[in-house]
Amino acid sequence: MNKKLVTLMVAALALLSVSGQVVFTGVGQYPVIEITPEKTTGIDKIYVVYDTQGVGMSFNSSTGEPAKWESYYYNNGNLVMEPVSGVRWDGLATRLDHIIPNVGYKIHEGNKPFYCWVVNYADYYLELNDLFINNEAPCNLLTLNVDGRGDAIPYYTTNGNRQVLDRDIKLTYNTLVWDDSIHWQEQEVVESFAALDQGIEIMPPLCNTQFTLTGDRFLKQWGIEVGIEGPYFETQAVGCGSNAYIIDDDGTETKLDGDLSGGSAPVRIMFIGYPSDAVVYRKWEMATDPEFENVILQYNQDEVDYTFMDAGTYYMRYMVANNAGSCESYGNTYTINVSESSLGSGPRGDLPNVFSPGSTEGINDVWKVTYKSLAVFHCWIFNRWGNLVYEYTDPDGGWDGTYHGKLVDTGVYYYVITAEGTDGVKYKKRGDITILRYKKGAAGTSGSESGGMGY
């Protein structure tokens, strides 16, 4: 052969791969699948051959010199390196006409050896004949037994660590998935398994479904479809979700996320439970301890509209079970802390005694009281001559400093309050309120800087 032509061919081959190029011959209709593993393995390539019988392997030279071949494997934790016999040099590549399967190869050429592992897929061919459901633990774990074969495909790193190729055998089925806004939704689940030699264990689906097992990724790359469908599965597992909403006096609903601290009685809360398909029994439980050892109320229904009146800390949760009572599930635990009644702030129950109605800044322009857990409330406000200026019975209300729609004069006014807490504590308070000057031209004024209506 022309020496110049040989040199050009060697240079061209060098461009294909820095460390040389592996080529397989006699592979038939199914091409060799090439995998690049993690660098930590020390292996440059893993080759999966459909069937290594009659398959040869060559390593194209990038230096124009023949490469040295060794095979390696691990036996009882010991590295076994053996020279590969039958390797020949044709001036362009070193060739092995009959490869040894399921071993690693160390090919020396130049400064850096090339490491690869060759898998004979025929030794690990995926067979799926039938799928059986083992329902001995229907609540927490479901085992599927496979009639067939899908053993792990091992390989060894250059440091002797056993690794397994992910066969990506897929199990497809439906279950219910909880979403806080749309509640239970049926959703397809696809789980992947590296091998079947350890069996299949999954969380039990929350709805009736069909299981389908397909694979593996190597057969799919070769265009070969292998799959089986299991029998129809009727679920016994249960799940539940829950929501809670605080309902104000005007009917406004506010979602309760987490705990309610320092609630002012009466506290009305709507509790709603959402059961999964297999649920037959359900109940809401109220307890005075987070372990629910002291359950004080129980409701065998999905929705509970409850008003908390008494001070204390309460715990509420939703529980469901299947027909046999063999599977249970619990929703969120809601902690509701209801404060003891109080009127005013601080240890003496002080009430505000100064404000500036009509303030354009909107700061301290309404006289309001602070309170907790009041069942009854009545407030009267008088001027200095004892005339009633304003009264109200909602403790959330207040006085904006007006009388018949007009702001009153600045000065001192007087209040009398009677109230009763949800815990039965009675309150009676009286005191004075000083109205400070407000800005000229404030809405509702007569234009006087010092006040509005005098009487």
N, C-alpha and C positions, 0 to 999 in steps of 0.2 A: 504494500500500500504506500502511496505517495506520502513521504514524511511531512510535507507541508500541509497536506490534507488532514493528516492525523492531528497535527498541532492545532489546526483550525477547529476540528471537531471537539478536541479536548477543551479548548477555550470556550466554545459554545456551550458545552455541557456545564462548565464552571459557572456560567451565568444563571443556570437553572437553580442552583442551590449552593450556598456558601460552603456547606460541609459535604456536598455531593448529593446525588439524587437516587432514591430507591425506586426500582421498577420491578413489577411483578409480571410473570408470563404464565400463560396457561390457566388464567383465572376463570375462563368461561364467560357466561352472560352476566354474571354479577360482579361489578367492579369492586376493588378493594376499598374499604372505608378507612379514611385516614383521620386520626384524632391527635390533636396536640394537647398533651396533658400539662398540668401545672409545672412550672420550672423547678419547683422544690423536689419533684420526683427524680430529676436528673435525666429523664427520658426525653428524647427529642420528638419521637413519634410513636404512636400505637397504630398498628395495622390490623384491621379485622377482615379476614379472608373468609368467604362463604364456605369453601372447602379446600383445604391445603393439599389434598391429594393431587399429585401431578403438577403442582404449582412451583415455579422457580422464582428466584429473586436475584436481582443484580444491583450493584452499587456503582454508579457512574463516577469515574475518577475526575477530580478537579485539578489534580497535579500531574497527571500523565503517568502515575506510578500505581502499581497494584496495591489494594488495601488489604490489611490483615483482619480476618474475621475470628471472633470468639463468641460462643454462646454462654449465657449465664442463667442460672436459676438458683433457688434457695431450697435446701433440703434440711429439715429439722433446724432451721434458723441459721444454717451455714451457707455461705456463698460458694457456689460451684461454678468455676470458669473452665470451659473446655474449648480447645481449638476446633474450629469447624472444618471438617474434612470435605473434600470434593469441590472446594472453591477453585475456580479457574480464572485466568486473566486472558482477555482477548485483545488487549491493547487499548481498549476504551473503558472497560469496566471489569470488575470482578463479579463472577456469576456463580450462583449456587442453584443447580438444576432441581433439586428436591429439598424444599425447606423443612426444617424441624419446627413443628408448631408448638404454641403455648410456652415459648421460652423467649428470653431477651437476647438481643444481638449487640455486641460491641464491635464496631467496625472502625479500625484505625486508618486514618488517612490524614497526613499533615500533623498539626499540633493538637487538634481537638478531636477526640473520638466521637463517633456518632452512635447514640444509643437508641434502640428501638425494641418494641415488643410485638410479636406476631401472634394473633389469636386465630385459632381454627374454630370458626363459628359452628361448624358441624358438630363439634363436641359439646356444644351448649345450646343446640337448636331449641327454640321455643315451641312447646306443644301445649295447646289448650284444648282439653276434651270436654270438661264439664265444670260447673261452678255450683258449690253447695253452700248453704247458709247455716252457720252454727249459731243458734239463737239462745244459747245457755245463759248469756249475760246480756239481756236485751237493753238494759238501761245505760250502762256506762261504756260497754265495749262490744263490738260485733266482729266475729271472726268468720272469714270466708275461706272455705277449703276448696282448693283447686285440684281437679283431676288433670294432671299434665306435668309439664316440666318447664322450669324457668330458673335454673340454677344461676348463682352468682358467677360472673366472668372475672376471674382474678388476674392480676398482674403484679409484678414486684418492681419497686423503685430500685435505683442503683444502691440505695442504702439498706435494702433488704426489707422494707416495709411493704406488707401486703395491702394492695388496694383493689377496689372492685369497680369495674366499668358500670356506669349507670345505664341499664337497659331501657329505662323509661317505659315500663309496662303500665298502661293507663287503666284505671278503674273509673267508670262514669256512672253517676246515679244522681237522683234529685233529693233535696232536703229542704227544710224550712229555715230561712235566715231572718233573724230579728233586725228590724230597722225601727228606731225610736219614733220616726215620723209616719211611716207607712205600715208599721207593725209586721206581721209575718208575711213573708213572700217566698214562694217556691222558687228554688234556684238550682241550676245544674252544678254539680261538683265533679271536678276531674282531679283525681289523685294519682300520683306517679310513684312507682316502686322500682328500685334498682334491680331487684330480683324477687323470685317467689319462694326461694328456699326457706325463708323465715315465716312464710304464710302471710296472710293479709289481715290486718286488724285496723278497724276504723271506728270513729264515733258513730253510734246508731243514727240513721236518718230519722228526721222528725215527721216524715210523711211516707205514705206507701210509694214504692218505687221499684224500678227494675235495675239490676246491676249488669253492666257490660264491661268485659275485660278484653283489652286489645293490646297488641304490641308485636314485637318491641320496636325500638327506633331503628335497629339495623335492618329488620325485615321491611319496615316501611320505606327506608332508603332504597332498598332493592325492589320496591314495588310489590311486595308480597303482603297480602292482608291475612292476618290471623286474629280471630276473636271469638268469644263465646258470650252468650247471654244467660244469666242466672234466672232462677224462678222468681215469680212476683213476690215481693217482700211486703208484708203487712207490719207496720211499725207498732211497737209497744212503748217505745221511748217517748218521753214527754218533755216539754219545755214551756216556759212562760215568760212574758214580758209584762211590764207594768208602767203606768204613768200616774201622776198625782197633780191636781190643780187646786190652788187656793182660790176660793170664790168670794169676791167682795160683795158688799151690800147691794151694789148696783148690778150684780151679775157678772162683772168682769172676771175672767179666768186668767190666772197667772200660773204657769207651769212651775211645779216644785222640783228643782234640780238640787239634789243633795238634802241637807237637813234644814229644818226651820228652827231658828234660834230666837228666843225672846218674843214668841208670838203673843199678841194681845187678844185675849178671849173676848168675845166668841170667835174662834177660828174655824171656818167651814172649809173642808177639803173634800174634793171628789177623788176617790181612788178607783182606778180602772185597771183590771187585769185582762191579759190577752193570752188565752191558752192555745197550745199547738193541737194538731189534729187528733191525737190519741187520748186527749184529756177527757175524763169522765167526771172526776171529782175535783172541786176547786173550793177554796175558802180564803178569806182575808182574816188575819189574826192581829189582834192588838194586845200588846204586852207592856209591862212596866220595866222590863229588863231586855237588853239586846240579845240574850240567849233564848228568849221566849219560854222561859221556865214558868213565868207567872202570866199566863194568858188571861186577860180580863174580859175580852169580847171576841166573838167569832161570827163571821157572816159567810154562809155557804152560797156565794154569788160572785159574779165578776165585777160588779160595780157597787161601791159603798159611798154614800153621801153622808159625811159625819161632821158634826160641829163639836169642837173641843171647848168645854166651858171651864173645867177645873184646872188649876195650876199644876204643873208637873211635867215630866218627860215621858213621852209615849213612843212606842215602836210599832210600826205597822208593816206587814209583809203579805205577799200573795203566794199561795201554795197550791200546786196541782198534783194529781195522781192519775194513773191509768185505771182501767176497769178492774184489774186484778189487785190493784194497790201495790204492785211490785216495783213500780217506777214513780219517783217523786221528783219535783223540781220546785225551786223557790225563786221568786223575783227579788227585786231590790228591797232593802229594808229602809223605810223612811223613819227618820227621827224627828219628832215634833216636840219642841220645848215650848210650853205655855207658861207665861210669866204670872206671878201673883199680881193681884190688883194693886194699883198705885195711882195717885193723883198728884201731879207736880213733880219736880225734879229734886234730886239731892236727898239727903237723909231727913230733911225737915219738910219735904214736899213743897218747895217754893214754887210760886207761880210768877209769871212775868208781870212787871208793874210799870212798864213804860213802852210806848211804841209811837210811830209817826205815820198815821194814816195819810194817804194821798201822796206819799213820797214817790217821786218820779223814778227813783232808783229801784223801787220795788223791794226794798230791804226793810224788814221789821215794820211792814205797813198793815199787818193784821195781828190782832191780839188773839193768841191761841194758847191752850194749855197742853201740857204733856201728860200722858196717862198710859196705863196698861190695864187690860182686862176689866173694863167697866161694863156692867149690864144696864145700869140706869144712870142718867146724867141730866142735870138741869142747871142752867146758868142764867142769872138775871144781872143786868148792868144798869146802874142808876146814876143820875147826875147829882150834884151837891145838894139839890133841893129835894132829893128823894123821888124824882120822877123816873119811871122806867124808860130807859133809852133802847134797850135791846135784850132779847132773850133767845136762847137756843137749847136744843136737847140732844144734838149729835156731838159727841166729844171731838169728832174730827173737824167740826166747824170752828167758827171764831167770829170776832167782831172786827169789821173794817173801819170803824170809827165814824159811821154815818147814822143819821136819824132821818127817816122818811126820804132817803136818797141823797141827803146833803151831809157834808162833813160837819161834825160838831166843833164847837170852840175848843181851843187848847185849854188844859187845866186838869183837874183831878176828878176822876169818876170812881165808882165803887161797884164791886161785884159780890154776889152771893152765889155759892155753888153747893148743891146737894148731889150726892152720887152714891152708888152702891156697886161694889165689885162682884164679879162672877163667883168669887169665893165667899160672898156674904158680908164682906167688910164694908161699913158705912162711912161716908165722908161728908163733912160739912166745912166749907171754907168761905172766908170773907176777907176782903182786902181792898186796896185802892189801885187805880191805874192812872198814870200820868200821861197825858197826850202832849207830845212836844210839838213845836212849830213845824210846819211843812212848807214846801216851796210855794211861792205865789203863782197862781194860775194853774194849780193842780186840778185834775179833772174833778168836777162836782163842787168846787169851791165857789164862793161868791165874789172872788177876786180880792178878798181881804187877806193880808199876810198873816194875821193872827188867828183867823178862824172862819167859821161858817155860820151855822145857826146858833144863836144864843137864846136861852129860854130859862 
